[in-house]
Amino acid sequence: MWLLSWIIIGLIMGAIARAVLPGRANGGWFVSLIIGIVGAIVGGFIGRNVFNANPNDHFFSLATWFWAFIGALIVLAVWGALSRKKT
């Protein structure tokens, strides 16, 4: 069940991360939503393993949404750096 909640949170956080970093990633909104899902899972992993937080406690927990947003920003920034065309 935790994976489904991270997917839902990731969709929302992907859209918010895209609004915060608008020019960072190529691929449009669909790619940003997928990046948000991956970022939410990465953020949960970082929060749980690096900072000893427990973002999987509750769907409406502030820590859950915070780590999902941080993870989405990280993955979006990395995707933007990797997908940028080299001239």
Secondary structure, DSSP 8 states (H G I E B T S, - for coil): -HHHHHHHHHHHHHHHHHHHSTTS-SSHHHHHHHHHHHHHHHHHHHHHHTS---TTS-TT-HHHHHHHHHHHHHHHHHHHHHHS---
